[in-house]
């Protein structure tokens, strides 16, 4: 009988997430249990043993230590948190034969992830990501093997975020990461449209993440608008109602190579709402321009105003786009599909591994150092051919759930 690998899942959830209620029906809370159930055991910061590890260190480091200490309890481990993944990568780099580590990450161009990937990425067995732009970066610039870098579609809980019949009397914008709310407020100037911005701050990453990040309080933007625009975060139930009351959702973004806004976009689409989004380099995997939403130039309030007013005054187009958006979610962005795809990717990466995690015919380890172009330096210092650049254009992956 073939060996079924024991695949552990390690997540750093944060205090707020640990306290959120769980509802497996998706009626009163998003169903976080669906993904967890694909793996066993499932660990988060609640397993940290105060008698082990480096006292005084951040919990994500101590969680990585605990996962490493429990290596005998699994054949492979999946991590889903950038800091946790980096910490475990660094710890495993010191191991002679570490258990396979599959990291789920999405922004490899950030210095606080790019640098550790160059230093410790050789300890990673595989990557799972939901952004095609960043997947290409990991392959072409960081030299990660293409055959072990899996692309899966991002997810939304389509049972919790589902169409609801409420009066549509406003529009909304949601989220904090790389949001361009000044452009949205300028686009709304002179109109009488009601808009709620569901956030309490905007986070604009600096060149050196975590050191130079800027958190702009949302109150800063009140002086740019009138009383028809309101501000404030919403809990999941209130957010769902806000989506339902909105004719469409606006996601104004600053220029970025990442998929900022993807969760909000999918939540809105699952609610059957069109999305107006800034056309950034990184946000390319979800919205179909003119089909499920509209893409407008970054930082262009006039173009955004025209898109907003045009869609506000065209109920037929809104209905068609909203139906298309919900259908796209059901075809390829559900939580179940995401969970199945990640599990499939992990199992595919482990083909050829024995029960102890050692490869019988698995991909070679990256033992050299990477140069800036992604080529690998051999032990003698010579630069080898870039092993991550295929002879033909990169393919998305068999796990890509939606057609182009």
KEKOLPA-766795 format. One record per residue (C-alpha): residue number from 1; y negated, z negated, x; residue in one letter. Coordinates in steps of 0.05 Angstrom, whole numbers, plus 5000, padded with zeros to 4 digits. Each point is the difference from the previous one (the first is absolute). Example, Ala and Ser with C-alpha at 12.3 -4.5 7.8 and 13.67 -1.06 7.14 Angstrom:
BEGIN
+-----+-------+------+------+--------+
| num | north |   up | east | residu |
+-----+-------+------+------+--------+
|   1 |  5090 | 4844 | 5246 |      A |
|   2 |  4931 | 5013 | 5027 |      S |
+-----+-------+------+------+--------+
END
This chain:
BEGIN
+-----+-------+------+------+--------+
| num | north |   up | east | residu |
+-----+-------+------+------+--------+
|   1 |  5000 | 5000 | 5000 |      X |
|   2 |  4933 | 5020 | 5030 |      X |
|   3 |  4954 | 4944 | 5024 |      X |
|   4 |  4941 | 4987 | 4954 |      X |
|   5 |  4943 | 4978 | 5044 |      X |
|   6 |  4964 | 4935 | 4986 |      X |
|   7 |  4927 | 5022 | 4996 |      X |
|   8 |  4949 | 4944 | 4998 |      X |
|   9 |  4930 | 5008 | 4973 |      X |
|  10 |  4943 | 4960 | 5031 |      X |
|  11 |  4932 | 4998 | 4967 |      X |
|  12 |  4937 | 4961 | 5015 |      X |
|  13 |  4973 | 4993 | 4929 |      X |
|  14 |  4941 | 4953 | 5008 |      X |
|  15 |  4984 | 4937 | 4960 |      X |
|  16 |  4972 | 5036 | 4939 |      X |
|  17 |  5060 | 5046 | 4993 |      X |
|  18 |  5048 | 4941 | 5006 |      X |
|  19 |  4967 | 4967 | 4940 |      X |
|  20 |  4998 | 5061 | 4954 |      X |
|  21 |  5047 | 4996 | 4940 |      X |
|  22 |  5061 | 5045 | 4998 |      X |
|  23 |  5021 | 5039 | 4938 |      X |
|  24 |  5060 | 5046 | 5008 |      X |
|  25 |  4981 | 5036 | 4935 |      X |
|  26 |  4932 | 5023 | 5025 |      X |
|  27 |  4966 | 4975 | 4938 |      X |
|  28 |  4956 | 4945 | 5029 |      X |
|  29 |  5003 | 5013 | 5075 |      X |
|  30 |  5019 | 5056 | 5048 |      X |
|  31 |  5074 | 4999 | 5017 |      X |
|  32 |  5002 | 4979 | 5072 |      X |
|  33 |  5074 | 4985 | 4993 |      X |
|  34 |  5022 | 5073 | 4997 |      X |
|  35 |  4988 | 5015 | 5074 |      X |
|  36 |  5027 | 4932 | 5023 |      X |
|  37 |  5066 | 5012 | 4964 |      X |
|  38 |  5016 | 5060 | 5045 |      X |
|  39 |  5010 | 4953 | 5059 |      X |
|  40 |  5036 | 4936 | 5017 |      X |
|  41 |  4979 | 4951 | 5026 |      X |
|  42 |  4925 | 5002 | 4983 |      X |
|  43 |  4954 | 4957 | 5042 |      X |
|  44 |  4927 | 4983 | 4998 |      X |
|  45 |  4957 | 4944 | 5030 |      X |
|  46 |  5037 | 4948 | 4958 |      X |
|  47 |  5058 | 5002 | 5050 |      X |
|  48 |  4957 | 4977 | 5058 |      X |
|  49 |  5032 | 4939 | 5031 |      X |
|  50 |  4948 | 4951 | 5026 |      X |
|  51 |  5049 | 4975 | 5052 |      X |
|  52 |  5008 | 5069 | 5032 |      X |
|  53 |  4954 | 5049 | 5033 |      X |
|  54 |  4931 | 4995 | 5030 |      X |
|  55 |  4960 | 4947 | 4963 |      X |
|  56 |  4928 | 5017 | 4986 |      X |
|  57 |  5013 | 5075 | 4998 |      X |
|  58 |  4983 | 5042 | 4939 |      X |
|  59 |  5054 | 5001 | 4947 |      X |
|  60 |  5014 | 5074 | 5009 |      X |
|  61 |  5019 | 4987 | 5072 |      X |
|  62 |  5043 | 4941 | 4982 |      X |
|  63 |  5034 | 5041 | 4945 |      X |
|  64 |  5017 | 5053 | 5052 |      X |
|  65 |  5030 | 4946 | 5044 |      X |
|  66 |  5042 | 4974 | 4942 |      X |
|  67 |  5025 | 5070 | 4983 |      X |
|  68 |  5018 | 5010 | 5073 |      X |
|  69 |  5035 | 4932 | 5002 |      X |
|  70 |  5042 | 5020 | 4940 |      X |
|  71 |  5023 | 5066 | 5030 |      X |
|  72 |  5074 | 4981 | 4991 |      X |
|  73 |  4989 | 5002 | 4924 |      X |
|  74 |  4984 | 5075 | 4995 |      X |
|  75 |  5018 | 5067 | 5030 |      X |
|  76 |  4930 | 5029 | 4992 |      X |
|  77 |  4933 | 4974 | 4977 |      X |
|  78 |  4944 | 5034 | 4961 |      X |
|  79 |  4930 | 4972 | 5008 |      X |
|  80 |  4942 | 5014 | 4953 |      X |
|  81 |  4935 | 4973 | 5028 |      X |
|  82 |  4964 | 5028 | 5060 |      X |
|  83 |  4989 | 4934 | 5037 |      X |
|  84 |  5071 | 4977 | 4987 |      X |
|  85 |  5027 | 5067 | 5023 |      X |
|  86 |  4959 | 4999 | 5064 |      X |
|  87 |  5022 | 4928 | 5016 |      X |
|  88 |  5073 | 5016 | 4990 |      X |
|  89 |  4993 | 5064 | 5041 |      X |
|  90 |  4971 | 4959 | 5058 |      X |
|  91 |  5055 | 4948 | 4995 |      X |
|  92 |  5055 | 5052 | 4997 |      X |
|  93 |  4971 | 5036 | 5061 |      X |
|  94 |  5024 | 4941 | 5040 |      X |
|  95 |  5071 | 5005 | 4972 |      X |
|  96 |  5052 | 5041 | 5037 |      X |
|  97 |  5036 | 5024 | 4936 |      X |
|  98 |  4957 | 4982 | 4940 |      X |
|  99 |  5024 | 5012 | 4929 |      X |
| 100 |  4971 | 5064 | 4969 |      X |
| 101 |  4930 | 4988 | 4974 |      X |
| 102 |  4971 | 5047 | 4948 |      X |
| 103 |  4925 | 4990 | 4989 |      X |
| 104 |  4962 | 5021 | 4938 |      X |
| 105 |  4929 | 5017 | 5020 |      X |
| 106 |  4944 | 5048 | 4982 |      X |
| 107 |  4941 | 5002 | 5049 |      X |
| 108 |  5022 | 5016 | 5070 |      X |
| 109 |  4931 | 5024 | 5024 |      X |
| 110 |  4970 | 4930 | 4997 |      X |
| 111 |  4993 | 4970 | 5070 |      X |
| 112 |  5033 | 4935 | 4978 |      X |
| 113 |  5062 | 5040 | 4981 |      X |
| 114 |  4995 | 5060 | 5047 |      X |
| 115 |  4998 | 4957 | 5063 |      X |
| 116 |  5061 | 4957 | 4981 |      X |
| 117 |  5038 | 5063 | 4981 |      X |
| 118 |  4988 | 5028 | 5069 |      X |
| 119 |  5020 | 4934 | 5033 |      X |
| 120 |  5058 | 4978 | 4957 |      X |
| 121 |  5018 | 5060 | 4956 |      X |
| 122 |  5063 | 5013 | 5041 |      X |
| 123 |  5032 | 4939 | 4967 |      X |
| 124 |  4993 | 5031 | 4931 |      X |
| 125 |  5061 | 5034 | 4971 |      X |
| 126 |  4963 | 5038 | 4946 |      X |
| 127 |  4935 | 5005 | 4961 |      X |
| 128 |  4989 | 5008 | 4925 |      X |
| 129 |  4931 | 5023 | 4978 |      X |
| 130 |  4967 | 5026 | 4936 |      X |
| 131 |  4945 | 5041 | 5031 |      X |
| 132 |  5015 | 5070 | 5028 |      X |
| 133 |  4937 | 5000 | 5043 |      X |
| 134 |  5019 | 4935 | 5035 |      X |
| 135 |  5072 | 5023 | 5007 |      X |
| 136 |  4976 | 5060 | 5039 |      X |
| 137 |  4958 | 4955 | 5043 |      X |
| 138 |  5059 | 4955 | 5016 |      X |
| 139 |  5041 | 5060 | 5019 |      X |
| 140 |  4950 | 5044 | 5036 |      X |
| 141 |  4954 | 4948 | 5033 |      X |
| 142 |  5044 | 4938 | 5008 |      X |
| 143 |  5063 | 5040 | 5016 |      X |
| 144 |  5044 | 4966 | 4949 |      X |
| 145 |  5063 | 5042 | 4987 |      X |
| 146 |  4991 | 5043 | 4938 |      X |
| 147 |  5071 | 4991 | 4977 |      X |
| 148 |  4989 | 4924 | 4995 |      X |
| 149 |  4932 | 5003 | 4966 |      X |
| 150 |  5012 | 5002 | 4924 |      X |
| 151 |  4949 | 5020 | 4947 |      X |
| 152 |  5006 | 4970 | 4930 |      X |
| 153 |  4952 | 5005 | 4942 |      X |
| 154 |  4957 | 4939 | 4986 |      X |
| 155 |  5015 | 4961 | 4937 |      X |
| 156 |  4972 | 4967 | 4939 |      X |
| 157 |  5035 | 4956 | 4948 |      X |
| 158 |  4997 | 5051 | 4943 |      X |
| 159 |  5026 | 4948 | 4950 |      X |
| 160 |  4943 | 4952 | 5012 |      X |
| 161 |  4947 | 5054 | 5009 |      X |
| 162 |  5013 | 5043 | 4939 |      X |
| 163 |  4956 | 5037 | 4949 |      X |
| 164 |  4968 | 4955 | 4948 |      X |
| 165 |  4960 | 5020 | 4939 |      X |
| 166 |  4931 | 4967 | 5007 |      X |
| 167 |  4930 | 5025 | 4988 |      X |
| 168 |  4977 | 5037 | 5062 |      X |
| 169 |  4928 | 4979 | 5008 |      X |
| 170 |  4988 | 4999 | 5076 |      X |
| 171 |  5025 | 5022 | 5068 |      X |
| 172 |  5022 | 4956 | 5057 |      X |
| 173 |  5009 | 4997 | 5075 |      X |
| 174 |  5049 | 4952 | 5033 |      X |
| 175 |  5015 | 4975 | 5070 |      X |
| 176 |  4967 | 4979 | 5065 |      X |
| 177 |  5029 | 5039 | 5058 |      X |
| 178 |  4952 | 5054 | 5027 |      X |
| 179 |  4965 | 5006 | 4932 |      X |
| 180 |  4935 | 5040 | 4996 |      X |
| 181 |  4968 | 4964 | 4942 |      X |
| 182 |  4928 | 5019 | 5019 |      X |
| 183 |  5017 | 5073 | 4988 |      X |
| 184 |  5031 | 4983 | 4933 |      X |
| 185 |  4939 | 4959 | 4979 |      X |
| 186 |  4954 | 5056 | 5021 |      X |
| 187 |  5042 | 5049 | 4959 |      X |
| 188 |  4993 | 4956 | 4939 |      X |
| 189 |  4925 | 4991 | 5008 |      X |
| 190 |  4962 | 5029 | 4941 |      X |
| 191 |  5062 | 5002 | 4955 |      X |
| 192 |  5016 | 4950 | 4946 |      X |
| 193 |  5074 | 4997 | 5018 |      X |
| 194 |  5031 | 4931 | 5002 |      X |
| 195 |  5042 | 4985 | 5062 |      X |
| 196 |  5036 | 4939 | 5026 |      X |
| 197 |  5015 | 4993 | 5074 |      X |
| 198 |  5061 | 4955 | 5006 |      X |
| 199 |  4990 | 4969 | 5068 |      X |
| 200 |  4965 | 4941 | 5032 |      X |
| 201 |  4987 | 5033 | 5068 |      X |
| 202 |  5007 | 5065 | 5040 |      X |
| 203 |  5038 | 5000 | 5065 |      X |
| 204 |  4978 | 5050 | 5052 |      X |
| 205 |  5044 | 4998 | 5062 |      X |
| 206 |  4966 | 5002 | 5068 |      X |
| 207 |  5026 | 5036 | 5061 |      X |
| 208 |  5037 | 4938 | 5022 |      X |
| 209 |  5036 | 4975 | 4937 |      X |
| 210 |  5000 | 4926 | 4982 |      X |
| 211 |  4943 | 4989 | 5050 |      X |
| 212 |  4946 | 5046 | 4974 |      X |
| 213 |  5020 | 5008 | 4927 |      X |
| 214 |  4941 | 4995 | 4952 |      X |
| 215 |  5009 | 4966 | 4933 |      X |
| 216 |  4941 | 5018 | 4956 |      X |
| 217 |  4993 | 4954 | 4939 |      X |
| 218 |  4999 | 5041 | 4935 |      X |
| 219 |  4936 | 4963 | 4981 |      X |
| 220 |  4965 | 5042 | 5053 |      X |
| 221 |  5005 | 5060 | 4955 |      X |
| 222 |  4969 | 4969 | 4937 |      X |
| 223 |  4930 | 5019 | 5022 |      X |
| 224 |  5021 | 5073 | 5002 |      X |
| 225 |  5014 | 5005 | 4925 |      X |
| 226 |  4984 | 4976 | 4931 |      X |
| 227 |  5035 | 4957 | 4948 |      X |
| 228 |  5047 | 5056 | 4977 |      X |
| 229 |  5040 | 4989 | 5065 |      X |
| 230 |  5038 | 4935 | 5005 |      X |
| 231 |  5039 | 4970 | 5057 |      X |
| 232 |  5058 | 4952 | 5010 |      X |
| 233 |  5074 | 4997 | 5017 |      X |
| 234 |  5053 | 5001 | 4946 |      X |
| 235 |  5068 | 4968 | 4997 |      X |
| 236 |  5058 | 5049 | 4985 |      X |
| 237 |  4998 | 4991 | 4925 |      X |
| 238 |  4924 | 5009 | 4997 |      X |
| 239 |  5003 | 5058 | 5048 |      X |
| 240 |  5051 | 5035 | 4955 |      X |
| 241 |  4953 | 4992 | 4941 |      X |
| 242 |  4942 | 5027 | 5042 |      X |
| 243 |  5040 | 5062 | 5016 |      X |
| 244 |  5018 | 5009 | 4927 |      X |
| 245 |  4927 | 4995 | 4978 |      X |
| 246 |  4977 | 5051 | 5053 |      X |
| 247 |  4996 | 5074 | 4986 |      X |
| 248 |  5018 | 5011 | 5073 |      X |
| 249 |  4999 | 4963 | 5067 |      X |
| 250 |  4955 | 5015 | 5059 |      X |
| 251 |  5023 | 4986 | 5071 |      X |
| 252 |  4940 | 5013 | 5047 |      X |
| 253 |  5022 | 4998 | 5072 |      X |
| 254 |  4969 | 5001 | 5069 |      X |
| 255 |  5028 | 5051 | 5048 |      X |
| 256 |  5068 | 4978 | 5024 |      X |
| 257 |  5066 | 5025 | 5028 |      X |
| 258 |  5038 | 4950 | 4958 |      X |
| 259 |  5022 | 5000 | 4927 |      X |
| 260 |  4949 | 4949 | 4978 |      X |
| 261 |  5000 | 4991 | 4925 |      X |
| 262 |  5072 | 5023 | 4988 |      X |
| 263 |  5021 | 4938 | 4960 |      X |
| 264 |  4940 | 5005 | 4954 |      X |
| 265 |  5010 | 5075 | 4991 |      X |
| 266 |  5073 | 4991 | 4980 |      X |
| 267 |  4984 | 4942 | 4953 |      X |
| 268 |  4948 | 5043 | 4965 |      X |
| 269 |  5047 | 5059 | 4996 |      X |
| 270 |  5056 | 4956 | 4972 |      X |
| 271 |  4951 | 4979 | 4946 |      X |
| 272 |  4991 | 5073 | 4982 |      X |
| 273 |  4930 | 5005 | 5030 |      X |
| 274 |  4971 | 5056 | 5042 |      X |
| 275 |  4972 | 4979 | 5068 |      X |
| 276 |  4936 | 5025 | 5034 |      X |
| 277 |  5008 | 4987 | 5075 |      X |
| 278 |  4964 | 5017 | 5064 |      X |
| 279 |  5035 | 5056 | 5039 |      X |
| 280 |  5017 | 4963 | 5064 |      X |
| 281 |  5047 | 5024 | 5054 |      X |
| 282 |  5049 | 4944 | 4987 |      X |
| 283 |  5004 | 5001 | 4923 |      X |
| 284 |  5042 | 5062 | 4990 |      X |
| 285 |  5068 | 4979 | 4973 |      X |
| 286 |  4986 | 4981 | 4928 |      X |
| 287 |  4943 | 5033 | 4963 |      X |
| 288 |  5008 | 5073 | 4980 |      X |
| 289 |  4929 | 5027 | 4995 |      X |
| 290 |  4986 | 5027 | 4930 |      X |
| 291 |  5068 | 4978 | 4975 |      X |
| 292 |  5003 | 4924 | 5003 |      X |
| 293 |  4929 | 4987 | 5023 |      X |
| 294 |  4940 | 5028 | 5037 |      X |
| 295 |  4983 | 4998 | 5074 |      X |
| 296 |  4927 | 4999 | 5022 |      X |
| 297 |  4967 | 5002 | 5068 |      X |
| 298 |  4992 | 4933 | 5037 |      X |
| 299 |  4931 | 4969 | 4992 |      X |
| 300 |  4973 | 5052 | 4952 |      X |
| 301 |  4969 | 4965 | 4940 |      X |
| 302 |  4980 | 5065 | 4966 |      X |
| 303 |  5070 | 5028 | 5002 |      X |
| 304 |  5028 | 4933 | 4976 |      X |
| 305 |  4949 | 4998 | 4943 |      X |
| 306 |  5019 | 5070 | 4977 |      X |
| 307 |  5074 | 4982 | 5001 |      X |
| 308 |  4988 | 4935 | 4962 |      X |
| 309 |  4956 | 5030 | 4946 |      X |
| 310 |  5044 | 5061 | 4993 |      X |
| 311 |  5063 | 4959 | 4989 |      X |
| 312 |  4965 | 4949 | 4956 |      X |
| 313 |  4978 | 5055 | 4952 |      X |
| 314 |  5067 | 5037 | 4999 |      X |
| 315 |  5051 | 4960 | 4960 |      X |
| 316 |  5052 | 5056 | 4999 |      X |
| 317 |  4999 | 5007 | 5076 |      X |
| 318 |  5006 | 4925 | 5007 |      X |
| 319 |  5061 | 4997 | 4954 |      X |
| 320 |  5035 | 5057 | 5037 |      X |
| 321 |  4986 | 4971 | 5069 |      X |
| 322 |  5020 | 4931 | 4977 |      X |
| 323 |  5066 | 5025 | 4973 |      X |
| 324 |  5012 | 5039 | 5064 |      X |
| 325 |  4985 | 4937 | 5041 |      X |
| 326 |  5049 | 4957 | 4961 |      X |
| 327 |  5054 | 5054 | 5006 |      X |
| 328 |  4990 | 5005 | 5075 |      X |
| 329 |  5009 | 4925 | 5006 |      X |
| 330 |  5064 | 5002 | 4960 |      X |
| 331 |  5027 | 5058 | 5042 |      X |
| 332 |  4991 | 4969 | 5067 |      X |
| 333 |  4958 | 4937 | 5008 |      X |
| 334 |  5037 | 4946 | 4961 |      X |
| 335 |  5018 | 4934 | 5032 |      X |
| 336 |  5074 | 5016 | 4990 |      X |
| 337 |  4994 | 5067 | 5035 |      X |
| 338 |  4961 | 4970 | 5058 |      X |
| 339 |  5051 | 4944 | 5008 |      X |
| 340 |  5059 | 5048 | 4998 |      X |
| 341 |  4966 | 5047 | 5050 |      X |
| 342 |  4985 | 4944 | 5049 |      X |
| 343 |  5072 | 4975 | 4996 |      X |
| 344 |  5025 | 5071 | 5010 |      X |
| 345 |  4956 | 5010 | 5060 |      X |
| 346 |  5023 | 4935 | 5031 |      X |
| 347 |  5073 | 5017 | 4990 |      X |
| 348 |  4990 | 5070 | 5027 |      X |
| 349 |  4968 | 4971 | 5063 |      X |
| 350 |  5060 | 4955 | 5010 |      X |
| 351 |  5053 | 5055 | 4999 |      X |
| 352 |  5040 | 4993 | 5063 |      X |
| 353 |  4986 | 4926 | 5008 |      X |
| 354 |  5057 | 4952 | 5005 |      X |
| 355 |  5001 | 4932 | 4965 |      X |
| 356 |  4963 | 4967 | 5057 |      X |
| 357 |  4944 | 5051 | 4999 |      X |
| 358 |  5022 | 5039 | 5062 |      X |
| 359 |  4997 | 5075 | 4995 |      X |
| 360 |  5063 | 5042 | 5004 |      X |
| 361 |  4961 | 5065 | 4991 |      X |
| 362 |  4931 | 4974 | 4981 |      X |
| 363 |  4935 | 5026 | 5029 |      X |
| 364 |  4982 | 4982 | 5071 |      X |
| 365 |  4953 | 4942 | 5015 |      X |
| 366 |  4932 | 5016 | 5028 |      X |
| 367 |  5000 | 4966 | 5067 |      X |
| 368 |  4941 | 5035 | 5033 |      X |
| 369 |  4926 | 4989 | 4992 |      X |
| 370 |  4958 | 5046 | 4956 |      X |
| 371 |  4940 | 5036 | 5025 |      X |
| 372 |  4941 | 5014 | 4953 |      X |
| 373 |  5028 | 5067 | 4976 |      X |
| 374 |  5064 | 4967 | 4977 |      X |
| 375 |  5044 | 5028 | 5056 |      X |
| 376 |  5047 | 4951 | 5033 |      X |
| 377 |  4995 | 4981 | 5073 |      X |
| 378 |  5066 | 4996 | 5035 |      X |
| 379 |  5019 | 4944 | 5048 |      X |
| 380 |  4975 | 5043 | 5058 |      X |
| 381 |  4932 | 5008 | 4968 |      X |
| 382 |  5008 | 5073 | 4980 |      X |
| 383 |  4980 | 5021 | 4931 |      X |
| 384 |  5057 | 5026 | 4958 |      X |
| 385 |  4993 | 5049 | 4943 |      X |
| 386 |  4975 | 4968 | 4937 |      X |
| 387 |  5065 | 4983 | 4965 |      X |
| 388 |  4964 | 4990 | 4934 |      X |
| 389 |  4971 | 5070 | 4993 |      X |
| 390 |  5051 | 5047 | 4969 |      X |
| 391 |  5004 | 5074 | 5013 |      X |
| 392 |  4982 | 5015 | 4928 |      X |
| 393 |  4946 | 4966 | 4957 |      X |
| 394 |  5018 | 4929 | 4979 |      X |
| 395 |  5036 | 4993 | 4934 |      X |
| 396 |  4981 | 4947 | 4950 |      X |
| 397 |  5070 | 4968 | 4995 |      X |
| 398 |  5058 | 5006 | 4951 |      X |
| 399 |  4974 | 4936 | 4968 |      X |
| 400 |  4936 | 5034 | 4977 |      X |
| 401 |  5008 | 4993 | 4925 |      X |
| 402 |  4948 | 5049 | 4974 |      X |
| 403 |  4992 | 5074 | 5012 |      X |
| 404 |  4938 | 5023 | 5037 |      X |
+-----+-------+------+------+--------+
END
